[in-house]
Amino acid sequence: MVRQRSTILAALLTGIMAVGLPISAKADVLSAQQVPHWHWTLQNQPVQSRDASSGDVSGYIVSYLLAGVAKQQYFSTAAVATTFAKGEKDAVVVSGTNGSIVYTNIVHPYAVVSSQSSLLLGNISQSQTYSTLAEAIAVAKSTPSQMVLSRITGAVVWSNSENYEVVSQGSTSMYQTYEAALTAARSMQTASVVSGDTHQTLWRAAYRVLINQQFTESFSTLNNAKTYAEQSQQSEVIDIASGKDVWDDIPRFNVYQNGVLLKQFTDQSDALSFAQGLSNVTVESIATQAVIYTNVPAYAVEVGSKTIQSFVDEASAITLAKTVPSSVVVELSTDHIVWTSSGTYGVYQYLQLVRSFDTQAAALAYAQTLDHVQVIDSENNSVVYSNYPTSVKSPYGDTFTVENGLVVDNWGSVSIPLAPAPSFMTAGQTYVSNDYNHWYEVLPTGDVYVGQWENPYQTMNLETQSNLTATQINNFISQNAAANSVLQNTGQYFIEAQNTYGVNAQYLVAHAIIESAWGTSYFATNRDNLFGYMAYTTNPDAAATFRSIEYDINFQAWFVRNSYLNANGSFYNGANLDGMNVDYATDPYWANSIARIMAEMQPYSTTIGSEPLMGEQATRKVFPYPTGAIGQATSAMSVYSFPADATTSQPSIIGSIPTGTNFTVLGDSPGWDEVQLANGQTGFVNWNDVSLQNMMEVVGINYGSYLAVNSVDNPTTTTDTVDQLTNGVYVVLLQASSTGWDKIMDGNGITGWVSSKYVQVIH
């Protein structure tokens, strides 16, 4: 729609869009070119126009009529500006900082003008102005092509034509007034208000407010969104561009004092700041119920039943008690003595003093309730009791030595250098461990405990970049795996997954080797499942089928990064193998086994452990679906310019898909489906919110076999075969049949019939 109406708003008396003449250069007066240009929003929310001066102007603009001509002057203070305005006709004082109206003496604030008029507002006759909006609208309705303007804000407040466009998700709606357009736009999650005359964007939704996780209203500024959200509980403000929560009042931390809930906080630092100024308080995570901070005393140092000092932790209490003669450390919750400075007999666990006693009998009675302890007589340093094992066997029967300064794991005739040896291990000796953490030296008289150490690959951050190349990985696999291993020549896949998802490639390779028996297991060869994903101990056959080995490696890297290595992940216990071992595997030595393979590829060094940490990239490989794939939104979805779990940059929201809407799905990158919007744009949505309507996967085909695609329904001869499909291949369902044969189209664009018992719906 093209409009020929002249833009009479360009010379509004109010100075909302300042185009006045240059003004003399007094100390407190600027030229109009230096004054910021403002357009107005509903509820007096000013927004600086795109043609505004780049610098902020702190001061006040007075717009007024002088001999029927619109004038402007600038003053440094509101008081001076208001005093000046009171002596002028139809004057308005506007804040140069935020565009707010400070003062006006306009008696007739509404003007009725022609929509086609080229007159300046300052030349409007007194007969065209009115004191009330109702009076002005009544007059305007009586004559075609009229509109009512606010002489204070310059906004069109009524018109018998459509002056403003609301643009949302590619659709446009027209409104007579700015107020009506803005009201409509703010009720949408993504919208903007555009002038029908100038096509200038007057307002754009930048933040949306959710209350109890339900959308309520959109705002152009964070401050306005926060002000609105603060009126309700369980509210949050979402940055539309990034999709991130930028403010909320959702409680995440409880602060207790003497067991009574004092206050809740959304931010941990705020909770800690509040708690640390109080006594006997505990900060607890609402989600995990984990204690984040406490200063509630749990131990006391006493002398003759008199408390000297209280402590939160036992170690600090013992440290002080060691400096105070005749003192004891008492556990306050049980009133038990846990340490005494006068004790002759000490109970040691893995060489660390646990508690001391005055009598040997008391020490023995206590020690016999614990594992791996010794009772030592401090007067002669003799061991009077020990339940350390005298013969230790490692879980897998291996032994350990030190060669060239490295701990070496010996498996029969195979020796694997692991990492630099700790100080208590020396060359020429043999060591064993019953948990790969606590170590015993093998001596003719028995195995003697010497210290604690574990393979540093177990504690290395798995977000660390590996310095291995694809060629080195391929060579390692070629030298150790069977020729028919599906891991052969996959080095580049591991490197690409590392660089995309920020997960160490050396770990990924070692994990795949352990879980897939060097790429020869049934699940690896028949389901392209290298990592045992969904192969539960109680139901191994539930193991997932993947589209290809390359896809599986990408999926594992994404899954581990977001579920195990990310501090907000469902299974996060530390971004290392020990942390993953808590939930990933039932084998308590799973982390040690993977660390051993990592060391076999490349012995650990401080250089390896100090490689840079990696982020999760926005640009990722998309694995295409067959043409014609259709998805349905199971909930309202935001469409992002790239996957929103990226850590290296922030995605923008390019659209949305309402619940129940069908749409084209182009393919997936683990965790995300690439979709095409109605306007042709492509973007990414969380695949948990997508129900694929016509996508099926080939399953149940034995290794080395294939599913025949036939040219006819219920074929009787192999001459009808037009294509062959293996496990994990995606196809589009064209027609389901009750005869046991489904018509499909595969990724090669070939259509035909397949046995329905070998295809199943994906998700």
N, C-alpha and C positions, 0 to 999 in steps of 0.2 A: 504494500500500500504506500503510494507516494503522496506526500502532503506538500502543498504550495504555501501554507501559512507562514507569514513572516515571524521571526523569533523575537517577539516583543519582550521576552524575558531578558534579552541581552542588555537592556538598559533599565533594569528594575531600580526604583528609587531606593530600595533597602540596601543595596550594596552587596547582595548575596552573590551576584556575579559582577565584580567591579570593573567598569570600563570608563571611569570618569576622567576628567582632564588632569594633567600634572598640577601638583599643588606646591606652593613655595616651600623651600627646603628649610623650614624652621627646625629647631632641635627636636621637637616632639611631633613632627609632621613628616609623613613619607608620601612619595608619589603613588598614584593608583597602581602603577605597574608593579610596585613592591607589595601591594596588599594581597593576601591570599584570596583565591576565589573559592566560594563555598556553594555547594548545593545542599538542599535541606532534606531531611528524612522525617518519617513519622516519629512522634514522641520527642521532637527536637534533638535528633541525633545528627549533628553536622558531619559531612564528609568532604574533604578537600578535593576539588576537581582535578582532572588530569592536566589542565592547563595552568595550574597554580604555580606560584614561584616556589623554587626548591627549598628555600629557607623558611623556618618558622618565624612569624611576625607576632611578637607579644605586644599587644596594645589594643586600641579600640577604634573602629571605623564609624564615623557619623555620616549617614546619607540623609539628604534633606532637599527641599525645594527652595530655590532662590529665583524669584521672578519667573516662576513656572519652569525653570530649568533644573534638572537633577544635578546635584553636587555631592562631593564627598570630601571629608577630611579625616586625618588620622591623628589620634592622641595617645599618649603613653599611659594614661590612667583612666579608669572608669569615671572617677569623680569629675575630672576636667572635661571628658567627652560628654557626660550627661549635662553638665552646666551649659556647655555650648549648645547641645541639642535642644534644650528647653527654650532657647531664644530663637529657634528656627521653626519653619513651617513643615509639618508632616515629616518629622525627623525620626530616625531609628539609629540606636547605638548597638553595634555588633562587636562581639569579642573577636579580635584577630587571631586568637589562639585556637578557639574551638568553634567559632561561628554562632555562639549562643546570643540571644537577644537580651541586652542589658536594660534598654529603656526605649520607649516609643511614645510620641504624643500624637500619633495618627488617630484622629477621631473617627474617621470613616475607613476602617481597615480593609474593606472589600471593594473591588472595582469590577464592573461589568464591561468587557471589551469584545470586539468582534474577533472571531477566530482567524479572519483573513486580514485584520488590521495591520498596518505598518507603522502606526503611531507609537511613539514612546510613551511609556507609562507616566512619565513626568508631565506629559501634556494632556493627560486625561482631565476632562472637565469635572467640576464639583458634582454635576448632575449624574455622573457615571459612578460615583462612589457611594458606599452604603455602610451604615453602622453595624448591621447584623448580617450574618450569612444567609439566613432564611429570606430576608428582604432582597438580597442580591440575587439569589437563585430564582426567586419568583419573577424578577424583572428579566433575567436572562432567558427563562423558559418562554417568555412571551415573544421572543424574536429569534429567528433561525440563526445558526452559526454564531452563537454567543458563548462566552465562557466567563467564569468568575475567578479572579486572581486574588490571592492574599497580598496586600500591599506591604505586609510586614515580612513574610517569608519568601514571597515571590512564587509560591506554589500554585498550580491550578487546583482549585478546591472543588470546582464543578464545571462540567462541560457537557454539551449535548453531542459530543463526538468522542471517539476513543483516542486518548492522548498518550497512554503509557502501555508498554508491552511487558508482560511477565514471561520470561523465557526459562523453561525448565525441561531438562532431558530431551532437548531437541524440539519441544512443542512450544507454541506461543499463544498466549491469551491476552486480550485487549481490555483496558479499563479506562474509564473516563477520568478518574482522579488519581493523583499520586498516592493518596492515603489508601484508596481501595486496592491499588496495585501492590502496595507494600504489605498490606494486611494479607493478601493472597500469597505473596512471595514468602513471607515469613512462616506460613503454614506448610511450606514445602521443604524437603530436606536439602535440595539443591536448586536454587533459582536466582534470577537477577531481574531488576527492574530497569527498563531501557526507555529513554525518551523517544516518543514517536516522531518528534520533529527533528531533533539533532542526532538521534541514534546513539546518544551518549549513555553509557551505563551509569545510572544514578545510585544503584544499590546492588550489592552482590552478597549472597549468603557465604560467609567464611567460617562460621561456627554453628554447630547445631547443639541443642540442649536435650539431653535424655533424662527422664525422671523414672526411676525404677526400670531402667533399660528400655523405656519407650520414648520415641521421639515426641517432642512437644512444640519446639519453635526454633527458627533459625535467626542468626544475627550477623551483622557485618563486622562487629568489633568484639574482641575478647572481653573487654570490660563490661559491655552491655550484656553479653551472654552470661558472664559470671554473676552480675547483679541480679539477673533474672533467675539463674539457677540457685543462688543462695537463699531464695525464698522457700525452697522445698528441700526436703531430706532425700537422701539416696539419688542425688542429681549429679550429672557430669556434663562437661563441655567437650565436644569433639571437634578437632581441627579438620574441616572438610577436605582440605588439600592432602593432608597426610594420613587421615583416618585415625590419628592418635588422640588419646585422652590427655587434654592439656590442663584440665582442672576437674576436681570432683570433691564431694564430701562423703564419699563412701568409706565407712570405717574399716580400717585394716589392722589397727593395733589397739589393744586394750592396756590401760595402765591401772594396776591394782595397788592399793596401799593397805597393808595388814589384811589382805584377802578381800577387800572391798573395791569394786570397780569405781575408779575416780573419773576417768575420762577416756574418750575414744578419739583416735587420730587417723587421718588418711595417709599421712606421711611418716615414715619411720624416724626421720631426723627430728620432726616436731615432737613425736612421742618421747624420744630420748632426751631432748632439751627440757621438756616438761618434767620428766621423771628424775633427771639427775639433780634437780634442785630440791628433791624431797628425800625423806628417809623411809626405809622399809617398803620400798616400791618394787614392782616387777612389771616389765613391758613384755607383752605376749602377742604373738602373731595370731590374729583371729582365724586365718585360713589353716595354719598348721598346728596351732596351739604350742608352738615352740617358744621358749623363753629367749627373748632378744637381749634383755638386760635385767639385772636384779642387783640391788644393794641390800637385800635382806640377809642379815647375818645367819650363817649356817654352822659356824665353828667359833669357839671361844678359847682363848688362852687363860688358864686359871693357875693361881698359886694359893694353896691352902683354901680352896673353895671360893676364892675371891677372883672375879673376872678382871683381867688386865686389859684385854682388848678383844673385840669381836671381828670376824672376817667372813667374807662371802665364800671363799674357797679354802679347802683344807691346806693346800700347799703354802699359802701365805701365812696361815696360822702356825704351821710347823716351823716356817722360817723364823718367825719371831720367837717361838717357844725355845728354839735352840740357843737363843741368846739370854734366856731368863732362867736362872737356876731354880730347880725344884718345881718346874712348871709342867702342866699337862695341857693337851688339846682335847677339848670336849666337843662331840657332835651334838648340837643343840636339839635336834629332832628326836634323838634316842637317849641323850644324856650319857652316851658311852664315851669312855676315854679312848681316843684313837691314836694318841702318841704321848709319850712321857719322856722328859729330858733326863730323868734319873735312872732310866731303865738300863740294866746291864746287858739284856738280851734283845737283839733287834731281829724283826721279821722282815726279810728282804724278798721282793718278787722281781725277777729279772734284774737283779743288782740294785734295785731301788728300795730304800727303806720305807716300809709300810707303817710299822708301829713298833715301839720298844716297850719292854716289860722289866719289872724288878726281879722277877723270878723266872727260872727256866721253865718251870711247870706251866706258868701262865702263858709264856711265849709259845710253848709247844701246843697247848690247848687251842690257842688262836690260830697258829700256823696250820694245824691239821684240818682247818675248815677251808683252806685255800689250795689252789693248784699252783705248781711251779714256784715254790717258795723255799727259802732257807732260813734257819735260825742260827744267828752268829753271836757268839760270846764276845762282847766288845773288849773284855780285859785281855784276852790272848788271841783274838781274831780267829778263833777256831769255829768250824761249822759243827753244831751239835745236832742239827736235824736238817734234812733235805728231802723233798719229794720231787726234785727234778728227775726226769727219766735218766737212767744210766745208759740206756741203749736207745738211740733215736733213729727213726727211719723216715726219710722224706716221703711225701704222699705218692710220688711216682717212682720211688726207688733210686733216684739220682743222687749223686754226690757232687761236692763242689771243691774246687781248688783255686789257687791264685797263680796266674801265669802272666808275666810281663805287666804286672800291676793290675790285671783285670780278674774279676771273678769269672770262673769257667764252670759251666754246667756240664757234667759228664754223664752221658746216657750210654752205658756200655762202651762201644768203640767210638761213639759220636761225642765230640766236645764242642760246646758253643760258648764263645766269649760273650759275656753279658755287659759288664760295666766296670768302672774303676772300683777297686776293692776298698772296704772300710778299714780303718786302722787296726781293728782287732783280728783281721784275717792276714795271714802271712804265707809266703811261698813255702812249699814243702809240707804243708799240713792239709788234712782233709776235713771238710765240714759237712754237716747235715742239718736239716731243719724239718720240724714236723708241721710247719705252716708257711714256709718260705718267708718268714719274718724274724723269728727268734732262732739263733744259730748256736750250734754246739760243735766244739772241736773233738774229733775222734782221737782218743788216746788209748793206750793199752789197758789202762785202769778203768776205762769207761768214757762215756761222752760227757764233756764238761761245757756248760753254758758259757758263752763268751760275749754275746752282744746281739743287738737288733739291727736289721738292715733288710731292705727289699729292693728288687730291680727298679731303678729309677724310671723306667718306661711305664711302670704302674702308676706313678704320680705325676708324670709329665702332662701338661695341658694338651689335650687332643685337638685344640684349635691352632696348635703350632704347625707351621709349614714344614713339610718334609723336604730335605735336600736331595732326595732320590729322584732320578729321571725315569721316564717311561721305559727307556731301554734297560736301565738297571733292574727295574721290576721284572721286565720280560725275561731277562737273563737269569734272574734268581728262580723264577717259576720254571723256566726251561730246564735248569740244572736239577731241580728237585721234584717236579711233578711229572705224572705220567703223560705220555704223548697225547692221549685223548682227553686230557683235562680241559674243562671248559674255561679254565683260567689262562690257558696259553694265549699270549699276545694281547692281553687285556690291560697292559700297563698304562696306555694312554687314557683308557676309561677312568682309571683310578686317579690319575693326575688331573683330568678335567673335572671330576667330581670334587676333588680337594679344592681346586681353584674356584669352583662355583659356590660350594656350600661351606667352605672354611673348615674342613675336617681333614686331619692328617692322613695322607695317602698311605704311609707306611703302616699305620694302624689299620686302615681299611683292608689292605692286602692281608695282613696277619690275621685279622678277624675272619675274612673270607676263607683263608686256608684252614683255620681251626674248625669252622662250622661246616665246611664242605668237603672235608677230607681231601684237601688239595685239589678241589674241583672235580671230584669223581663221585660224590654222593648221589643218591637217587634224586633228592630234591634239586641238587645243582644241575644234573644232566637232564632231568625230565620236567622240571618246573622253573628252571633258570633262577633258582632261589639259593644264593650263595651263603646267606647269613642265618638261615634257619628261621626266617621271619614267620611268626604265627605257628611254628612247630612246637607246641606246648608239650611239656613232659607228660601230661595226662592224655594228650591227643596229638601225637606227632603228625598224623596225616592231615591235620588242619593247616599245614604249611601252605603259604600262599604260592600262587603261580604268577610269574612275572612275564612281561612281554618279550624281554631279551635280557641277556647278561648285562649289557650296557645300562638298560633301564634299572635293573636291580641295584647296580652299584650307585647310580644317581639317587635312587630311592633311599638306600641305606644311609648315604651321606646326609641327605635332607632329614631323615627320621632321627638319626643320632644327634645331629646339630640342634634340632628344635625340641627334642624330647629329653635328651640326656645331658647335653653340654650347655644349653641355655639355662640361666638361673631361674627363669620362669617356666621351664619345661616340667612336664608331668612327673618325670623320673629323675630330676636333677639331684645328685648327691655329691657334686664336685665334677669339674670338667676333665676327668681322667679315668683310667681303667678301674681303679679302686672304687670310684664313685659309681661307674656303670655296673660294676659287679653286684651292687646292692640289689638291683631290680632286674638286670638283663638276664642273668643266668643263675640257676640253682647250684652250680658247681662253685664252691668257695674259692677254688684255685683257677677260675676262668681268667681273671685278670693276669695272673702269673703266666698262664699258658700263652696268651696273646703277646705279653711282654717278651717272652722267650723267643717267639718267632720274629718279633721286631728286632731283637738283638741279633738273631741269626742273619737277618738281612743286613744289619749294620749295628755293631756294638755301640752302646750309648756313650755319649760324651757331653761335656758341658756345652760344647758348640751346638750339638743337636738340640739340647734342651732349651737353648736361648734363642732359637729361630723366632722370627716375628709371628705374632698371632694374626689370624686371617678373619676377614668379615664375610658375611653371606651376600653374594652378589645379586644385583637386580636383573642382570642379563643372564638367562639360562637357556639351555637347550629345551625345546618343546618337542615332545614325541607325538606326531600327528595321529589323529583318529581317521578312520575311513570317511570319505566324503558322505555327507548326509547325516552325520551324528547330531541328535537333538537332545538337549537337556531341559530339565524343568527345575525352577527355583523352589526349594522346599522352605525357604524363608526369604525375606527381603535381603538382597545382596548388593553390596557396593562393588563396582567394577573398577579395578585399579590399573594404572598404566603398566605396572609390573608387579610381581608377587610382593605382598605387603610384609613378608617376614624378612625382607632384605635388611641388612645392617649397614651397608655401605652408602645408601642414599634413601631418601623418603619418597614413596610413590605418591602420585596424585590420583584423585578419584575422577574418572572420566565419564561415569554414568552409574545407573543403578538398575536393578531388575526386580520388579515386585514379586511377591510370593505367588506361586502357581503359574508364572509366565514361562512359556517355552522359548528356547533360543538355540542358535547354532553353536555347537561345540567343535572347535578346530583341533584340539589335542590337549595334552596335559604335560606339566612339568611337576614332579612330585609335590603334592600338597595343593596344587593349583590347576584349574582348568582354564585354557585359553578359549575365550568366547568371542562371538561377533555380535555387536549390537545392531539394532535396526538401521542406524545411520551409517553402517559399514565400518565403524571403528572397532578395533580389536583390543581386548584387555584381559585381565585375569580375575578370577573369582575363587574363593575358598571351595575346594572340591567337596567338603563336608556338607555344603548347602546345595549340591547339585544331584538331582536324580536323573541318570541317563535313561532316556525313554526307549531307545531302540538299539542300544549297544550291547553286544554279547562277546564272551571270551571263550576261546577253545580250551577245553580242559579234558583230563582223563586219557590223553594219548600217551602210549608207552614210548620210552626213549627209542629213537630210530624209526618210529612209525609216524604216520601222518593221518590227518582227517581229509578225506576226499570231498572236493566240491564237484557236484555232478550237474550235468545240464538238464536233467529231468528229475521229477519227484519220484521217490521210491525206485531208484535205478536197479537194474538186474544184471548189469555187466560193467566191468571196469573201463570199457571203451567210452562210457559216458563222462569220465572224470575230466574236468576242465582246469582244476587247480588243486594244490595240496597245502594243507595248513598244519602247523605244529602247535603245541601247547603255548598258551599265553597270547596268541594272535587275536586281535580285535576285529570284529565284523559287525556290519549293520544289518539288523533284522528287517527284512522287507515283508515277509509273510510267514506267520506261524501256522503250522498245519497239525491237525489232529491225527494224521497218519504216522507221525514220528519223524517227519522231514520238514525242516525249516528253510525257507528261501532267504538267502543272505547276499550281501555284497561285501567282498573282502577289500583289503587295503590296496590291492592291485586293480580295483575297479571291475573285477570279474564277478558276475552274478551267477548263482546256482543254488543247488539244494544240498544240505548237509544233515546228518543224523542229529536229531534234537537232543539226544542224550550226551553229546559231546560239546554242547555249547550252553553257557549259562549267563544270566543277566549280571552285569558288572556292579553298578551301584546307582 
